[in-house]
């Protein structure tokens, strides 16, 4: 008989945030502290190697967390994903497997696993619905990472089915905000734009070049909004079905560039290199399931870009690589 565990997370709950140094994990930690949760456990990778089952088991045995946010992952851009395919598959499989199994073994009250929108088939209908999972072929360049994230979802579902574990999963859209990666060789489109426009402004350059035609549509979510969604789901959601987390709105790359240009204060012109690939024409999450669960995003894109830019500037992340 499968029984569901308690959904309550008291202020003194012992909460483990795996991946606390990353953009997502650090946002979750900030929010938890802000909300009065002061019994938060974190470990650096050199203290506990999450790929090592015995180290993870020893950590859970000694610390005995009651709630887990699983935001730890080996991440990278298209080049890294495509080059280090074995590492991305192995490392992320082991991280998810070790933590989810240890959470079961040590009777964790509730666990939230964080995946990625890359789990969906390359040619899935837009907007991306949860039901599209495993309905087609994945994007080849990040297939190993996507397979590891799909395995994490299925682990949560299976441990729920077989053991009654209260394990849930959330799939965020493109994220940005504090602790993002601003290395132009490995960063994603939004932080890369922020840095390119800032450097162009500093050097008084006449133009900034954007890859492609500017027509593709993309969705973005400020990482502190994701943290809010994760806490909401931890406190209120108790279903097997994983949940898309996004804004449910998208913007063209051209309009995104114009917005970043305005926020940064660059006064030159944009040029578009149409010889460079556009990628998928549109990538938008269907967030109706999330809205039914009682949560919608709050931070508008322009406001979020302004906050991200100011944070990166303050931390010295916008100097040349």
N, C-alpha and C positions, 0 to 999 in steps of 0.2 A: 504493500500500500504506500503510494507516494504522498508525503505530507509536505506542505510548504512551511518554511521557517518564518519567524517573526520579521516584519519589515521595519520595526522601530530601530532608530539609531540615536541613542541618548547622547548628550553632550560629552559624557565621560567615556563613550565607546572607544575602544582601542582600534584606530584606523591605520591600515598600512596603505601608503600610496607608492606603488611600484613605478619607478621612472620619475621620481620627484624633481630631478634636475632638468628634464625636458620641458618643452613649451607647454604641453598639456598637463603633465604632472605638477609642475610648479604653479600653474593656474588653479588646480584643484587644491593644493596645499594653501595657497593664499585665501581662497574662498572659505575653506574649512576653518582656518584661524579667525577670519573675519566673522564667521557665524558662531564662534565660541567653542569650537571643537579643539581641545588643547592636548588630547592624548594621541598625537599623530606620530606614526613610526615611519622613518625613512632610512634607507641604506644606499650608499654609493656602490657602484658595480665592483670596485676593488675590495669592498667589505663583504658583499654577498654576490657571487656570480650566479645570476638567475638561470644560466644555461646548465648549471650543475645541480642535479637533483638532490644530492646529499646536503649541499650547502643550503638549498632552499628549505629542505625538510628540517634541518637544524635550526634555521632562523624561525620558522613557524613554531617549532617545538618550544623554543626559548621565549619568544615574544607573545605567542598566542593572540594574534589580532582577531577581532570580532568582525571587522568589515574590511574589504579590500577593493581599492580602485586599481585596476591593472592597466596602467598607461605605459609600461615599459615596452620598448621595442627597438630593434635595429632599424634605423630609417635612413633614407637618402633620396637623391633625385633620380632621374631616369638613367643617367650614366652609371651611377653606383648600383642601382637595382639590376641593371642589365649585365654589369661586369662581374659583380660578386654574387652570382645567383645562388650558389651553394650556401654561402654564409647567410644570405638573407632568408633562405628557406630554413636552414638548420637552426640558426640562432632564434628566430621568431617562433618556430615550432617548439623548441625547448623551453623558452621563456613562458609561453602560454601553457604548455603541458605541465611543467613543474609547478607553477603557481596555482593553477586550477586544481591539480591533483592534491597539492599540499593543503589547499583551502578545504577540500573535501575531507582529507585525512584528519585535519585538526579542527573540524567542526566550525568553520567560519560561518557566521550568521548570514552574511550576504556578500556577494562579489559582483563587481561591474567590470566587464571586459570591454576594452576600447579597440575597435577595428579601424577600417578605412573604407572610403567609397570605391577604392580600386577592386573590391571584392566582386563588383558587378561585371557581367559580360561586356566585352568591348562594344557590341552593337545593341545593347539593351535599350528598350524604349525609354524616351524621356518624358517627364521626369522619372528618375530611377526609383522604382518601388521595391520594397523588401521582398516581394514575391518573385522578383527577377533573379534572385540568387540561384546560381547553378543552371540557368536556362540557356547558356551559350558559352562560347569560348572567351577566355580572358584576354586582356591586352598582353601580348607576349613579353614586352620589355619589363613589366613588373609582376609577371605571373608567379614567381616564387614567393614574393612578399604577400601577394593576394591569397595564395593557397594556404600560407601559414595563418593568415587572419581568418579565412574561412574555417580552418581547423579549430581555431579558438572559439568561434561561434558554435560549431558543432559539439565541441567539448562541453561548453556551458549547457547546451540543450540536452546532451546525453546524460550529464551528471544530474541535471534536473529530473529527467525522465526516470533514470534508474535508481538514484539515491535520494531524490527529493530536495536536492541542494537549491538554494535560492540564488542562482547564478543568472545574471542577465547580461546582455550585450548592447552596445551602442556604436553606430557607424557614423562618424563625423564627416562633414564635407571639407573643402579646403579651408585651412585655418591660418590665422595670422595674429600677431600681437607680441607681447613681451616674451623675451627669450627665443625669438625666431632666429632662423639662420639667414645671415645677410652676405654670405660668401657668394659672389656672382657666378662662380663655377658650379655651385651645388645647390643654390637656393631656389625656391619656387618663385612663381611669377610676381606676386605682390611684393614681397620683401626685395626682390631683385629690382623692381621698378622704383621703389622708394630710394634705394641706394643709387641707382643710375641717375635719377633726377637730381638727387642731392649733390652728387659729384659733378654733374653737368652745371649745376648752379654755382658751385664753388669755383669751378674753372672758367665760368662765363662762356660755356660752349653755346653755339648757335642752335644746335639740334640734339635731340635724343632719338635714337633709332629703336623701333619696336619690331620684333620678329613677326612675320606673317602679315596678313591683311588687316588685322584688328577686328575682324568680324566674329570670331568664336565667342560663345557665351560661357561664362564661368560664375560659380557661386562661391561666396566667401563668408566665413563666420569668425568673429573675434573670439579669441581663445577663452576669455573670461566668460563669455556667453556659453561656450561649451561646458566650462566648469559648472556654471549654474544648472545647465541641463543635466549633467551627470549627478549632481547632488539631488536634483528634483527626482530623477529616476531612482536613485538609491533609496530615497525616502517614500516614494509613492508608486513605483512601478513594480509589478510582480507577475510578469508573463514570460512565457517561453520565447515569443517572437522578438527578435532583435529589432532595434529602433534606429531609423535614420535620424541624424541630428544635423540640422542646417537652418538656413534662413528661409529657404523655399523661394528665394528670389535670385535672379542672376543679372549679369551686366556684361556688355561686350568688352573685349580687351581694349578697344579704342577708347571707350568711355571710362574704363578703369584708368587708363593712362592719363586721360584728361583730368580725372579727379586727383590722381597722385600729383600731377604737374601743378595743380592749383594749391593743394595742401603744402607741398614742399616750397612753392614760390618760384619755380623755374619759369622764366619768361621767354624762352626760345620756342622753337617749333618742334613738332613731331614728324618723323618720317617712318614709313612702314616698308620693310623689306619683304616684298611678296614672294621672293625666291625661297624664303625660309618657310618651313611647314607650319600650318595653322593647328594641326592636331584635330582632336574630336570637335565637331562643330558646336556641340552643346553638352554640358555636363551639369545637371541640376538634380537635386534630391527631392523626392516626394516626402514631405514632412507631415502629412496628414495624421499618421499614426502617433507621432510625437505630440501634435496638437490635441489629439484625443486623450493623451496621457496628461494633458494640462500644462504644457510648456510651449512658449514661443520666444523667439529671439528678441533682444531689446536694443542692442547697439547697432545703429545704422552704419553703413559702410564708410561714408565720409568721416563721421565722428571716430570710428575705429581706426581708420588710416591715420588720422591726426594724432591719436593717442599712441599708435605704434611708432610713428615717425619721431615723436617727442621722446619716447622711451629709448629708441635706438640711438638717437642723437645724444641723449644724456649718458648712455652707457658706452659711447665711443665705438659703435658698431658700424658706422657709415664711412669710415676711412677706407682708402684703397687697400685691396687685398695684397 
